Amino acid sequence: MNNPNKYPYIQYMYSYPHKTAYGPLEDIWLDDYIHILKEPGRANSLYFHIPFCQTKCGYCNLFSLPGQSQEWMEAYLDAMEEQAIQYGMEDVSFEDFIIGGGTPLILPESSLHRIFQMSRKYFGLKEKAGIVIETSPNQTTKEKLNILKQNRVTRISIGVQSFHDEELETLNRKHSVRQVRKALESIRLVSFPCMNLDLIYGVPGQTPVSLEYSVCQALEYEPDEIFAYPLYVKRGTYLSKTKQQALDNTYEMYELVRDMLISNGYRQDSMRRFVKVPAGLSAKENHRAGNKTEKNHYERSYESCGFQNTISIGCGGRSYIDKLHFCTPYGVEYSYCKKLLEQYIHTENYRKITHGYILNEEEQKRRYVIKHILVRPGIELKEYENLYGRKLLEDFSQLVQWEEQGLALERGGYFSLTEQGLGMSDYLGPMLISQEIKEKMHRFYEIGGENGCQNKALL
């Protein structure tokens, strides 16, 4: 295992396989897969991708475009609505609805209303569906929060990252600590069932003292959840271009955050996710609350992004229907993202699927393991055996090694990461990537991926 005194992480395994492993698909049509969404027992999630933001954050390698005009935003929403109409999923049941980006709240108020109207007009969104949205301090106004409240948003997630202006400047975040406080106070006043606050550790110039201060300040607002992320400096990002590097003592920073949050009444559900435990909850009740089978729809989908079926509307979001994964090509650089957005807006047939990946049984197993082992309570051994007709440890000898190293253990019918293993999730998870997927990801960067273009012929 990597020396924890140096940067120990490889990548965040929020989905599998990664977008950089996707490629051209031929003769694939949505019509041939919609029936899967209607099968009994299927959990379906709806995702809208809003790729607009005020500025591109220094670490952001997502599909996003800063500084777009309101006319461009409206043209994009027109395209989203046309895609939703063509998908024709009014009779497909969706348990949750997630709006991500970019910064969704950068949309004007009329466009925000339109987003929610589209979700209910063109999709079978359940009456009590969990509704999740992301925001940023500069875009969090009382007027827009009231729109979210009117539309029954159940979880709002705000990217704070730090309570130090100098660290925010390093990250190329264009909000101030003063704006953070104003936004958090507004969110508390409006009151949502769940407020999540994001923090980043490993920022250049950050110290244990400055990080401890940020955590203490975050706790002052009593968020229901805190997601704490290690900093990654990815190709094509501002931090990469300015030759910045994450701190070598990032693992120590992780331990500091973890210990502080647990000592302040938060339960750790993954390397990143910490959930506030209601006062008076017994140890047994807390353990049960941490079992993902008992969580609300939006908690399951947000934590295990992409394991259930997901239909994405917009440019840059990923759809998952059983073994079929698809999206628009992946990009980071502004010029390429703008080109992809133009192509999306002028698409004539959104039901034709041209870019993605079809998982064989081996890759489906890997996806299942990756999406469960990195969150508590881990992999239910009996469920794996029922799904695939094999025992987990017979299929994945790597897990046996983790058990021998004290990074994982079998307990109560689950195979789970230990406390040490959970803290090394971004090191362990990538070990489960297949050789084929690794080669595809490597080729992505060989042919221009560093500049945000997987295949220049697509232009």
C-alpha positions in Angstrom: 0.0 0.0 0.0 1.1 3.6 -0.6 2.9 5.4 2.2 0.2 7.4 3.9 2.8 10.2 4.5 2.6 10.9 0.7 -0.4 11.5 -1.5 -2.0 8.1 -1.4 -5.0 8.4 -3.8 -5.5 7.5 -7.4 -9.0 8.5 -8.4 -12.5 8.9 -7.1 -14.6 5.8 -8.2 -18.0 7.5 -8.4 -19.0 5.4 -11.4 -17.7 2.5 -13.4 -16.5 2.3 -16.0 -15.2 5.9 -16.3 -16.3 8.2 -19.2 -12.9 8.0 -20.7 -13.4 4.4 -21.4 -16.5 5.1 -23.5 -16.4 5.0 -27.3 -18.5 5.1 -30.5 -21.6 2.9 -30.6 -23.4 1.8 -33.7 -27.0 0.7 -34.3 -28.0 1.3 -30.6 -31.4 2.8 -30.0 -33.1 3.9 -26.8 -36.3 2.1 -27.9 -34.7 -1.3 -27.4 -33.9 -0.6 -23.8 -36.9 1.4 -22.4 -38.7 -1.8 -21.4 -36.0 -2.5 -18.8 -37.0 0.6 -16.9 -40.5 -0.7 -16.6 -39.6 -4.1 -15.2 -41.0 -4.8 -11.7 -38.5 -4.0 -8.9 -36.4 -1.7 -11.0 -35.1 1.5 -9.3 -35.0 4.4 -11.7 -33.4 7.8 -11.2 -33.8 10.9 -13.3 -30.9 13.3 -13.8 -30.8 16.8 -15.4 -27.4 18.2 -16.2 -27.0 22.0 -16.2 -23.5 22.6 -17.5 -23.4 26.4 -16.8 -21.4 28.1 -14.1 -20.0 31.4 -13.1 -16.3 30.3 -13.6 -14.5 27.0 -13.9 -13.2 25.9 -10.5 -9.5 25.1 -10.4 -10.0 21.4 -9.9 -13.0 20.9 -12.1 -12.7 18.3 -14.8 -16.5 18.0 -15.3 -18.4 19.0 -18.4 -19.2 22.7 -17.7 -19.1 26.0 -19.4 -18.6 29.3 -17.6 -19.9 32.7 -18.7 -22.8 31.7 -21.0 -25.5 34.2 -22.0 -29.1 33.8 -20.9 -30.0 33.2 -24.6 -27.6 30.2 -24.7 -29.1 28.8 -21.5 -32.6 29.1 -23.0 -31.5 27.4 -26.2 -30.1 24.6 -24.1 -33.3 24.2 -22.1 -35.2 24.1 -25.4 -33.0 21.2 -26.4 -33.5 19.4 -23.1 -37.2 19.7 -23.5 -37.0 18.3 -27.0 -34.9 15.4 -25.7 -37.4 14.8 -22.9 -40.3 14.8 -25.4 -38.5 12.3 -27.7 -37.7 10.0 -24.8 -41.4 9.7 -24.0 -41.1 8.4 -20.4 -44.3 9.7 -18.9 -45.2 6.1 -17.9 -41.8 5.2 -16.5 -41.6 5.5 -12.7 -38.7 7.5 -11.2 -37.9 7.3 -7.5 -35.6 10.3 -7.4 -34.7 13.4 -9.4 -31.2 14.9 -9.3 -30.2 18.3 -10.8 -26.4 18.7 -11.2 -23.9 20.7 -13.1 -22.2 23.1 -13.4 -24.2 25.2 -11.1 -28.0 24.7 -11.6 -28.9 27.8 -9.6 -27.1 30.0 -12.1 -30.3 29.7 -14.2 -32.7 32.6 -13.9 -35.8 32.0 -11.8 -38.1 31.4 -14.8 -35.7 28.7 -16.1 -35.6 27.0 -12.7 -39.4 26.8 -12.7 -39.2 25.3 -16.2 -36.7 22.6 -15.1 -39.1 21.3 -12.5 -42.1 21.5 -14.8 -40.2 19.4 -17.4 -39.4 16.8 -14.8 -43.1 16.3 -13.9 -44.6 16.7 -17.4 -42.4 14.3 -19.3 -41.4 11.7 -16.6 -43.3 9.5 -14.2 -41.7 11.2 -11.1 -43.2 9.7 -8.0 -45.2 12.1 -5.7 -42.8 11.5 -2.8 -39.6 11.3 -5.0 -36.4 12.5 -3.4 -35.3 15.7 -5.2 -31.6 16.7 -5.0 -29.9 19.9 -6.3 -26.5 21.4 -6.2 -25.6 25.0 -5.6 -22.7 27.4 -5.0 -22.6 30.3 -2.6 -22.8 33.1 -5.2 -26.0 31.7 -6.8 -27.8 30.9 -3.6 -30.5 33.6 -3.3 -33.6 33.6 -1.1 -35.8 33.8 -4.2 -34.3 30.7 -5.8 -34.3 28.8 -2.5 -38.0 29.5 -2.3 -38.5 28.0 -5.7 -36.7 24.9 -4.6 -38.9 24.8 -1.5 -42.1 25.1 -3.6 -40.9 22.2 -5.7 -40.3 20.0 -2.7 -36.5 19.7 -2.9 -35.4 17.2 -0.3 -31.6 17.7 -0.4 -29.6 20.7 -1.2 -25.8 20.4 -1.6 -23.6 23.5 -1.5 -20.0 23.6 -2.5 -18.2 25.5 0.2 -14.8 23.8 0.0 -13.1 26.1 2.6 -13.7 28.8 5.1 -10.5 30.6 4.2 -10.5 33.2 1.4 -6.9 32.5 0.4 -7.7 28.7 0.0 -10.7 29.6 -2.1 -8.5 31.8 -4.3 -6.0 28.9 -4.7 -8.9 26.7 -5.8 -10.1 29.4 -8.3 -13.4 29.6 -6.5 -15.0 32.9 -7.1 -17.0 33.2 -3.8 -15.8 34.6 -0.5 -16.2 33.3 3.0 -18.7 36.1 3.6 -20.8 34.8 0.7 -20.6 31.3 2.1 -22.0 32.4 5.4 -24.8 34.4 3.8 -25.8 31.4 1.6 -25.7 28.9 4.5 -27.9 31.2 6.7 -30.4 31.5 3.8 -30.5 27.7 3.4 -31.1 27.3 7.1 -33.9 29.8 7.1 -35.7 28.2 4.2 -35.1 24.8 5.7 -34.8 21.6 3.7 -35.0 18.0 4.9 -31.3 17.6 4.1 -28.6 20.1 3.7 -25.2 18.9 2.6 -22.0 20.9 2.7 -18.9 20.0 0.7 -15.3 20.5 1.9 -11.9 19.9 0.2 -8.7 18.9 2.0 -5.2 18.7 0.5 -5.3 22.3 -0.9 -1.9 23.9 -1.6 -1.1 26.1 1.4 -3.7 24.4 3.7 -2.5 23.4 7.1 -4.0 21.1 9.8 -4.9 24.2 11.7 -6.6 25.9 8.8 -8.5 22.7 7.9 -9.6 22.2 11.5 -11.0 25.8 11.5 -13.0 25.1 8.3 -14.5 21.9 9.8 -15.4 23.8 13.0 -17.0 26.5 10.9 -19.0 24.0 8.9 -20.2 22.3 12.1 -21.6 25.7 13.3 -24.3 25.4 10.6 -25.3 21.8 11.7 -25.5 20.3 8.2 -27.3 17.0 7.9 -24.4 15.7 5.8 -20.8 16.7 5.1 -19.0 15.4 2.1 -15.2 15.8 2.5 -13.1 15.3 -0.7 -9.4 15.0 -1.2 -8.1 17.4 -3.8 -7.3 16.0 -7.2 -5.3 17.9 -9.8 -6.6 16.5 -13.1 -5.4 17.1 -16.6 -6.9 20.1 -18.4 -7.8 21.9 -15.2 -6.7 25.3 -14.0 -4.7 23.8 -11.1 -2.9 21.5 -13.6 -2.1 24.3 -16.0 -0.7 26.4 -13.1 1.5 23.5 -11.9 -0.3 23.2 -8.5 -0.1 19.9 -6.6 -2.2 18.5 -3.8 -0.4 18.2 -0.4 1.6 15.1 0.4 0.0 14.8 3.8 -3.5 14.5 2.4 -4.1 11.3 4.2 -3.3 12.9 7.5 -5.8 15.7 6.6 -8.4 13.0 5.9 -7.9 11.5 9.3 -8.2 14.9 10.9 -11.6 15.5 9.2 -12.9 12.0 9.9 -12.0 12.1 13.6 -13.5 15.6 14.0 -16.8 14.7 12.4 -17.2 11.4 14.2 -16.4 13.1 17.5 -19.1 15.7 16.7 -21.9 13.2 16.1 -21.5 12.2 12.5 -21.6 8.6 11.1 -19.2 7.7 8.4 -20.9 6.0 5.4 -18.0 6.2 2.9 -14.6 7.8 2.6 -16.4 11.1 1.8 -19.9 10.9 3.2 -20.6 11.8 6.9 -24.2 11.9 8.1 -25.3 13.6 11.3 -26.8 11.2 13.8 -29.9 12.4 15.5 -29.5 13.0 19.2 -30.4 10.0 21.4 -30.0 7.4 18.7 -28.6 4.2 20.1 -25.5 2.4 18.7 -27.8 -0.3 17.2 -30.1 2.3 15.6 -27.2 4.2 14.3 -25.8 1.0 12.6 -29.2 0.3 11.1 -29.4 3.9 9.8 -26.1 3.3 8.1 -27.4 0.3 6.2 -28.1 1.6 2.7 -31.1 -0.7 2.3 -32.9 1.5 4.8 -32.0 4.9 3.3 -34.3 7.2 1.4 -34.3 7.0 -2.4 -32.2 10.2 -2.8 -29.6 9.1 -0.3 -29.1 5.8 -2.1 -28.8 7.3 -5.5 -26.5 10.2 -4.5 -24.2 7.9 -2.5 -24.0 5.1 -5.1 -24.2 7.3 -8.2 -25.0 5.2 -11.2 -25.8 1.8 -9.8 -29.5 2.0 -10.3 -30.9 2.7 -13.8 -30.4 6.4 -14.5 -31.9 8.5 -17.3 -30.0 11.7 -18.0 -31.3 14.7 -19.8 -28.8 17.3 -21.1 -25.3 17.4 -22.5 -22.7 15.8 -20.2 -24.9 13.6 -18.0 -24.6 9.9 -18.1 -27.4 7.4 -18.5 -27.3 3.8 -17.3 -29.8 1.2 -18.4 -28.7 -2.2 -17.1 -25.5 -3.0 -19.1 -25.8 0.0 -21.4 -24.0 3.2 -20.3 -24.1 6.2 -22.6 -23.5 10.0 -22.7 -22.1 12.7 -24.9 -18.3 12.5 -25.4 -16.3 13.6 -22.4 -14.6 17.0 -22.5 -12.9 19.5 -20.1 -11.4 22.3 -22.3 -13.8 25.2 -23.0 -13.7 25.1 -26.8 -14.4 21.4 -27.0 -17.2 21.6 -24.4 -18.8 24.5 -26.4 -18.6 22.4 -29.6 -20.3 19.5 -27.8 -23.0 21.8 -26.5 -23.7 23.1 -30.0 -23.9 19.6 -31.3 -26.3 18.6 -28.5 -28.6 21.7 -29.2 -28.8 20.8 -32.9 -29.4 17.1 -32.4 -32.4 15.8 -34.4 -32.8 12.4 -32.9 -32.0 12.0 -29.2 -33.1 8.4 -29.2 -30.1 7.3 -31.2 -27.3 6.3 -28.9 -23.9 7.0 -30.4 -21.4 7.1 -27.6 -21.0 4.8 -24.5 -20.1 1.4 -23.3 -21.9 -2.0 -23.1 -20.8 -4.0 -20.1 -20.2 -7.7 -20.4 -20.9 -9.9 -17.3 -17.4 -9.6 -16.0 -17.6 -5.8 -16.1 -21.1 -5.9 -14.5 -19.6 -7.8 -11.6 -16.8 -5.3 -11.2 -19.3 -2.5 -11.3 -21.4 -4.2 -8.6 -18.3 -4.7 -6.3 -16.9 -1.2 -6.8 -20.3 0.4 -6.1 -20.8 -1.5 -2.9 -17.4 -2.2 -1.3 -16.6 1.6 -1.1 -19.7 2.4 1.0 -21.0 0.9 4.2 -22.2 -1.7 5.0 -20.3 -3.2 2.0 -21.2 -6.2 -0.2 -23.9 -8.5 0.9 -22.4 -11.9 0.2 -25.7 -13.7 -0.3 -27.0 -11.1 -2.7 -23.8 -11.3 -4.8 -24.1 -15.1 -4.9 -27.8 -14.9 -5.9 -27.0 -12.4 -8.7 -24.1 -14.1 -10.2 -24.2 -17.7 -9.1 -20.6 -17.5 -7.7 -19.0 -16.7 -4.3 -17.6 -13.2 -4.1 -14.1 -14.2 -2.9 -13.8 -16.8 -5.7 -14.3 -14.1 -8.3 -12.2 -11.4 -6.7 -9.0 -12.7 -5.1 -7.9 -9.1 -4.6 -10.4 -8.8 -1.8 -8.8 -11.8 -0.1 -5.5 -9.9 -0.1 -7.2 -6.8 1.4 -8.6 -9.0 4.2 -5.1 -10.4 4.9 -3.7 -6.8 5.0 -6.4 -5.7 7.5 -8.1 -3.5 4.9 -11.3 -5.5 4.7 -13.2 -8.1 6.7 -16.3 -10.4 6.6 -18.9 -9.5 9.2 -22.6 -10.2 9.6 -23.1 -11.5 6.1 -21.3 -8.5 4.5 -17.8 -8.1 3.1 -16.7 -4.6 4.1 -13.7 -2.3 4.3 -12.2 -1.7 7.7 -11.7 1.8 9.0 -8.2 1.9 7.5 -9.6 0.4 4.2 -12.4 3.0 4.0 -9.8 5.8 4.3 -7.9 4.3 1.4 -11.0 3.9 -0.9 -9.5 6.1 -3.6 -6.4 3.9 -3.6 -8.2 0.5 -3.4 -11.1 1.1 -5.7 -9.0 1.6 -8.8 -7.3 -1.8 -8.2 -10.6 -3.3 -9.3 -10.6 -1.7 -12.7 -10.3 -4.3 -15.4 -7.3 -4.3 -17.8 -9.5 -3.6 -20.7 -11.0 -0.5 -19.1 -7.5 0.7 -18.0 -6.3 0.4 -21.6 -9.3 2.4 -22.9 -8.8 5.1 -20.3 -5.1 5.3 -21.2 -5.8 5.6 -24.9 -8.2 8.5 -24.2 -5.3 10.6 -23.1 -3.0 9.3 -25.8 -5.2 10.8 -28.5 -5.9 14.2 -27.1 -7.8 13.6 -23.8 -5.5 16.0 -21.9 -7.0 18.8 -23.9 -10.5 17.6 -23.2 -11.0 15.9 -26.6 -11.3 12.1 -26.8 -11.6 11.9 -30.6 -10.9 14.9 -32.8 -12.9 13.2 -35.6 -16.0 13.9 -33.5 -15.6 17.6 -34.2 
